[in-house]
Amino acid sequence: MKLNRILLGAMAAGVLASCGDMDYHEDLRLDRAYIDRNFEYVGGLMNAIYTDLDTDFGNFSGAMLSSATDESEYSTSGNTIENFYNGAWSPANPMQTMWTRAYEGITYCNEVLDNWQGLTFPEFEMDKDYAKKMHQYQNYQYEARWARAYFYYVLVRQYGAVPFKTHNSTGDEETALPRTSVDEIFNFIDSECADIQDKIVKDYTDLGDMAYGSPEKGRATMFSVMALRAQAALYHASPLFNPNNNADLWYKAAVTSRDLIDSCELNNRHTLSASYDKLWGYNSAEFYSDADFYREALFGRRVAASNSFEGYNFPVGYSAGKGGNCPTQDMVDAYNMTNGMMIGETGSGYDAQDPYTNRDPRFALTIAHNGEAWPTDIANTSYTTLQTYVGGYHARPRTSYATPSSYYLKKLCQRSQILRTGYTTTAAHVWLTFRTGGAYLNYAEALFQYFKAQGNANAADATNADFPRSAREMASKTRQRVGMPAFAAGMNNDEFWTRYKNERQVELAFEGHRFYDIRRWKEDGNKFMNIHRMEITPVYTTTTDADGNTTTEITSYTYNIVPYTRGNGQWQEKWNLFPIPQTEIMKSGGAITQNPGW
């Protein structure tokens, strides 16, 4: 366990720029006396914390966690993402994504809180911006406490009970820390967030007299704290961590979600973006300067400008595109018809031989399909639309490592990126850790499960004095944003739960939620093991003109859904939690025990 990263006599401190989106810079090695003299170098300690926050722009050599779910399939076989379902996942090969970084972040948070509070910077007292800088400095303690709580949320989400510390100690002491219970970890997250949510900066765009430079919108705020508290409470109440279905945990999850949503709506600050696609800036890299984007972002982790995500995910056959995380047919089928019905329902109007017509608008904003112009620069190739049919230019077997499913990913990609040799562009990307759309869905789930636990047979429609709005109303918000019908009243619990899970899959697709949702619900795991692909076969028609010249062209397509089994096709219960890395168990001398089944 990498618990002690603080070097004696030295400190890793990166200078944080005061730009509006809070960019990140390289660390410097500075002694304490130097740091004590300057605001910026104390602020630099926060750099190490923010850069340890997680994202998923292809953490497994381009593969996202989505490709370990039924959201997508990675185009290149042999990627390590397959270990999540092929049996190669183990304590010796733990597939850990955050253990090291989370504990590193916790260590930096503890360092900020234990050793860098109470400074006054006397050399700067006559500076005209002294009060403003001190205001920012004093807020660091709340940012650090939020980040520490967030790191523990990430750890408990993956591992359950984990070693816990709120102060740093020697390496030997820290490696021998035993696991602290799930309830204690979640209770710590809740109490920390409850204590700091009214103390941390509420909104960097409205600092009044304390405004200094352009707004640093990439920092944690009151809304970030409330979002973390609500989401952690939802996980705590979920079956994986609440096996006895304690209704009190669902009540807490509902209350914290209600308080977040009420604060967002009361302040008219964080509401739903008017445009779903604006959340990923398809036409602009200036994320935080876009008011429509920032309206929905409760916290976003900005990463440096690049085109690596597009390089991994743009279609094979287009410049340097590698195909990447290709949406499955299961993901496509999750999108309802525009009348609000699921494709398998009688009267939906779904046509299996015209499958992309009259679908939820989020489908076209998330997934690229055959015959579509994607990305923007594809017009500069010889093939101005995607050919994902069998033998097509962007398909197998003509092009190696092309999409196995007949689809390519749009969401999160900057469609205007250019990857041509000798002429490339780059753009910034933001990983939306928390956003209002997800908060509405969290609230809907917590409300529904709370009323269901009370024995209500129509829990989606239930309300009371504490919760005057229903789960059905909250779950409809993200649908109505894109012009889809609200959920109908009167659904029984099984029907609403099916539709809620489907809505969550659609709205939050490729944002890292489904990998964990299936685990915390402890259901539907086999959907990850048995996915489906679309096989598109062109129908050719040959015509002959008056001069005897023949022309052959595609006049239609046939669509055939093909099942595909991963591994042995069976989900294993132990996969709901990650294995504790064997190296950490060994370093602890047995103080850390392994998760069941591993």
N, C-alpha and C positions, 0 to 999 in steps of 0.2 A: 504494500500500500504506500503510495507516494504522499505521505502525510506531512513530512517536514521539508518544505522547499525553501525555508528562510535561511539564508546563509549568515553565519556569524560575521559581524562587522561589515556586511554589505546588504543591499536591498535591490531587488529588481524593480525598477520604476520607469515606466514609459510616460513621456510627456503627452498628455491629452490635448489635442487641438481644441480650440474653442469654437470650431465650426458648427453649423446648425445641426448636422446629423451625427455628430460625435464620431469622427473617424478614429481609427486605431493605428498606433505607431509602434516602432520597435522599442524593446526594453533597453534601458541604460543601466549600468551598474554604478550606483551612487552610494556614498556613505551617509549615515544618519545625519551627521552635522550639516551636510549639504542639503539634504531633504528638508530639515527643520527650517531652513532659511527661505523657502520658496513655496508659494501656493501650488504652482504648476507641478512641482515634483512630488508633493503629497498627493495631488490629484492623479499623478502617474501611477500610483499604486492601484488605483481603481481600474487602470487599463488591463492589468493582468486578470482582474476579476471578470470584466466584461468579455474579454477574449476567450475565457474558458466556458462561457455559455454555449449551449449546444445549437447546432444547425444540422440540416441534412440535405445538402446540395450534392449528394453522391458520396457518402462517407466510405463506401466499399468499392474503391476504384471505379467510381461513377455510379454504382448501384445505390439506390436509396432503400430505406426500410420498406417502402411500398412494394418493392420487388420480392420481399419475403411474405407478402400478403396477397390477397386476390385483387389488389388494385393494379398491379403491373407484373411484367415478366422481363427480366433483363435480357437484352438481345444477344449478349455474348455468353455462351455457356462456359462453365468453369469458374465464374466469379465467386468470391467467397460468400456472397449473399446466400448462395445455395446451402451453406452449412446450417442455416436456420431450419431447413426441412429435410436434409439428406442424411442425417445421422452423424455428421462430423462435428457437431456442436458439443462441447464438453468442458469440464473444469480446466483441462489442459489447453483447450482451444475455446475460450469463453466468449468470444465475439463481443468483448466489452467495448462499449462505445463511450462511456462516460466515467467509469470508476476512477481512473487516474486523473482526468481533468476535473472532475467534481471535487475530489479531495484536495487537489491543488488549489482550486478556487476557494474551498472552505478555509484552507490554511491562509491564503491571502486575506480573506475576510476577517479571520481572527486576528491577523497581524494589524490590520487597519484599526480594528476595534480595541485591541489591547494596548497597542503601543503608539498610535498616531492620533490620539484624541487630545484635546485641551491645548493645542498649540495656538500661539497668538501672533506670530510673525511680526515682532516689534519693528523690524527694519522697514516694514511697509505701512506702518500706521498713518503716515502722512500721505500715502497714495490716495488719489481721489476715488479710486475704485476699491478701497480697503474694505468697506462694509459689504460691498457686493461679493467680493472674493471670500470674505469670511462666511457669508451666507452660504455660498456654494460649498466651502470646506466643511461647514457644520452639517451639511446635508449628506456628506459622504458616509457618515455612520449609519444612516438609515438605508442608503443604497447598499452598503455592505451587509446589513442585516437581511435585507430583501434577497440579495444574491445568495447568501448562505442558506436561507430557507429554500430558495429555488434549487440549489444544488442537492439539498436533502430530499426534496420532492423528486428530482430525477433519479436519485439513488434508490429511494424506497419504491418508486414505480418499477424499476428494473429488478431489484433484488429482494424487496421486502425489508426485513430487519437488517440494519447495517451498523457498523461501528460509528459512534457518535462522539463529537467533541465540540465544545464552544470556546476552547482555549488551546493554544498550541503547547506542546511539551516536547520532550526528547524523542528521538526516533524510536528507541527501544520501547518506551512507554506507549507510543502511538501504534506501533505495529502489533502490540499485544492487546489492543482494545477489543473487547467482545462485542457482539452484535446487540444493539438496542432494539427493543420491540417496535413493531410497526405502529402500534397505537401511540407510543411515546414519540416517535418521529413525527407522525401526523399532528399530534397535539402541540409539539414544539413549533411546527410550521404555522399552525393556526394562531398560537399565542404571540409569536413574533409578528406576524402580519397584523393582528388585531392591535398590537401596541404601536406599530409605526405608521399605520395607514393614514392617520391624521397628523403626522409629524413630518413626513417626507414631502418634498415639493409636489404640489397638486398638478401643476401643468407648466411646462417650461415655456409655453407661448404666452403665459400670463403671469409674469413675475413682478409686475408693477415696478416699484422703485428699485427692486433687487435685480432687474434684468441686466445682464452683462454679456455684451456681444450678441451674436445671433443665437436663437433658441437651440439648446442641445437636446433635440427631440429623441435621441437614442438612449437617453438615460431612463432609469426606472422612476415612476411617478406614483402618486396615490392610486391611480387606476391599475398600474402594473401590480401593485401590492394586493389590491382587492381581487384582481384576476387570479393571481397565484393562490390566494386563500380559498377562493371559490372552487378552483379546479382541483386543488389538493383535497378539499372536503369531499368533492364528488368521487375521487378515487378511493378515499378512505371508506366511503359508504358502499362502494361497489362490492360484488360478491367475492372477489379475490381476497379482499382485505376485511370483509364484513360477512363472514360465512353464516352467521346467525341472523342476518338481515335485521340488525338493530335499527329500528325506525328513528331513533334519536340521531343517528349519523346521517340518515336521509334528511331529517329536519334541518340539521346544521348545514348540509350541502345546499338545501333550498334557501335557507336564510342568507347565507353568504352570497349566493348567486343573485338573489333578490336585491340585496344591498348594492351589489355591483351594478346591476342593470338600472336600478333606481337612481344611483349616482350619475351614471352615464346620461340617462334621459333628463334628469333634473338640471344638469349643467349644460345640456345640449352640446356636449363636447365630443363624446364618443358614441356615435350612432352608426348605423349601417352605411357603408359607402353606397353612393347612388349606382355605381357601376362595379359589378363583380370583378370584371377583368382589370379594373384599375388597381386592385389590391396587389397585382404582380407587375404593374408598370409595363405592359406590352409595348407601349409607345413612348415611354419616358424612363430614363434612369434616375430622374430627380425625385425619388420617392418621397422624402420628407417635405419637399417644397410643394407637393401636390396635396391640396387641402382635402380632396376626396379620399385619397389613400390614408392620410393621417387621421381622418375622422374615425376610421375603424381600427386603427392600430393601437392596441392597449400596451403592447411592447413588441418591438421588432429588433432583431439582431442584425445589424448591417455588416456585410462582408465587403472586402476590397473589390474594386472593379476588375472584372475578368470576363472571359467568354467560355470558361471551362464547362459550366453547366450546359450551355448550348452545344458545345462540342461533343459532350457525352450524349445529348438527347436529340439533336437535330437528325433528320432522316439520313440513313445510309444512302449514299449516292449523291448527296448534296455536300459539296466541298469536303470539310473534315468531319462531317457528322458521323456519329458512331451508333446511332439507333437508340441505345440507352434503355431507359425504363419505359417499356412499351405497355400501354394500358391493355388489360385483359378484356375479353368479351363479357366477363362477369361485371367489370366496372362499367362497361358500356350499357349493359342491361339494367343497371341500377337507375339510370336516368328515366324518369317517368315521361309519359306523353304530355303535351302541352295542356291537355284537359285535366291533368292531375292524376290520371290513372296509371297504374303500373302496367308494363307492356303485356303481362300475361293475363290481365283482367278482361273479362268479356265486355266488349263495347269500347275498348281502349282505342281502337283504330290502328293498332300496330300492324304493319305489313312486313313480314320476315324477308320479303324480297325488295323492300324499299325501307331499310331499317333505320335510316338516319333522318327521316322526315317527321316533322311535328314533335320533336323531342324537347325536353327541358333545355332552355337556353344555355345552361351551364355545361351541357355536353359539348357544344360547339366552341366554348371558351376554354375547355380543358383538354380535349382529345382531337387529334387530327386524323382524318380518315381518307380512304381512297377517293380520288377525284378532287380533292381540296388543294388550294394553293397555300402551302405552308413549308417553310417560313417565308418572310417577305422577299428575301433575295433569291428564292427559287426561280423567279422570273428570269434570272441571269443564267440559268442552265438550259439545256436542250429540252428539259421536261418541266413544263410550267405548272403542272399539277402532280400531286402524289399518285404514284402507281403502286398500290399495295396489293394488287391482285396477283395471283400465281404467275410468275414470270415477268412481273412488272419491274420497272427500273429501280424502284425502292423496296423491292420484295425479294423473298427467296423463291427459287434457288438462284436467280440471276445475280443477286448481290449478296456476298457473304456477310453474315452477322446482321442482316436486315431484320425488321420486326418479325417475330414469330406469330404475332397476334393479328396483323394487318392494321395496327394502329401505332401512332406516335404521340408523344406527350407535348402538349402546349403549355399547360399550367406551370408557372414559375419561370418559363423560358422568356427571354426577350426576343420577340419574333423578328425584330429588325437587325439583330446581330449579323455581321458579315464574317464568314470564316474562310473566304477565298484566299489562296496562297498569294502573299504579297499585298493583300488588302484585308485587314481584319479590324474589327471594332471590339470594344469592351464596354461593359456597363456594370454599375453597382447592383447588388441584389440584397434584399432584406428577407430574413427568415421571420415570419410572423409567429412569435412564440405565443402570444395571446391576442385575440381580436374579438370584436363585438359579436360577429356572427357565431363564433364558437361559444361565447358567453351565453347567448340566447339558447343555444342547444343544450348547454350544461344545465341551465336553469330548468328547461323543459324536462330533462331527464330526472333531475332531483325532485321536482314537483310530482311528476308521475309516480316515481318509485315511493315517495313519501306517502301519497294518498293510497297507493296500492297496498303498502304495508299496513295501512289503517283498515284494510278490508274493503275498500271502495271498488266496485266492479266496473265503474266507468271513471277510472282515476284520471284520464286525460282531460276530462271536463270539470273535474272537481275544483272548488275554490273554498276559501274561508276568510276570516278576518285577517289572518297573517298573510295569506296569499290570495289577493283579490283577482289575480289573473291566472288563467289555467295553463297547464302544460301544453294543451293543443294550441292555444294562442301563441305561446312563446316559440313552439316548434315551427309555427307557420311563418315566422318573421323572415327567415332566410329564403323561403319559397316565394313569398310575396315580393321580396326585393327584386327578383328577376321576372316577375309577372306570372308566376305559377299560382294556381289556386291554393287557398288556405286549406288545412286539413278539415274534413267534415266533422261535425259534432256527432256524438252517439256511438263512437267506436268502442268495442269492448277492449279489454286490456291487451289481449294477445294481438289484436289487429293493430292497435296504436303502436305497440312496441315494435312490431315488424316494420311499420311505416316510419317510425322515428329512427330506427337503426339505418334504414335506407337513406333517409334524409341526411343523417349525419355522415354517412359514407359519401354522398354526393357533394354536400357543401364543403366538407373538410378534406376532400380527396387530395392525396399527395402532400399533406401537411404534417405527416408523422403521427396522426391520431389513431388510425385504424389498427396499426401494429399493436398498440397498447389497449385499445378499446376491446378487441376480441379477448384479450388476456384478462382484463379486469372484469369483464362480463362472465368469463368462464363458459362461453358458448360460441358456436360457429367456427371453432378452430379448424375443422375439416375443410372448410371453404378455402383455406390457405393451401391445402394439400391437393385439392382437386379443382383445377381452374379450367377455363375454356378459351379457345381461340376462334377467330373467324377466318374461314377459308373462302376467298373470293375468286371465282373462276369466270374469266371473260367468255362471252358468247360472240363469236366472229361471224360476220356476214360478208360474203363476197358478191360484188356487183360487176357487171360488164357493160361498158358504154357502147355507143354505136360503132366505134372504131375497133372494137374487140379488146380494148384495154380493161384489165380487171383491177379492182380495188378491194382490198380486204380491210375491214375496220371493225372495231368493237361496237356492238349495238346494244348490249345489255350485259348484266352480270348475274350469276347465281351465287347465293350466300348459303354457306353451310357451317354450322357451329360444330367444332371438334373438341371433345374433352381431352384434357391432358393431366396426367397424374404426376405429382411430385413425390420423390422418395417412395415410401411404401403406401402413400395415400392416407395414412392414419396420424392424426394429431396426438401428441403425447402430453399428458397433464403437466408434467414437470416443466414444459416449455412456457408455462404461464409466468415463470420467473427465470431470470438469467442464472447460470451457475456462478457461484463465487469463484474468482480466479484461483486456481490451485496454488499459485505462487504466494497469494496473500494468506491463504490458510497456513502454508508452511512457514512464512515469515512470522505469523502470529504465535507460533508454537502450539497451535491447537486451540487458541482462544476464540478464533473465528470458526464456526461450524458451517457445513455445506447445506445448501437448500435441498429439500426432499427430492429424491429421485435421481439426483446427480451424483 
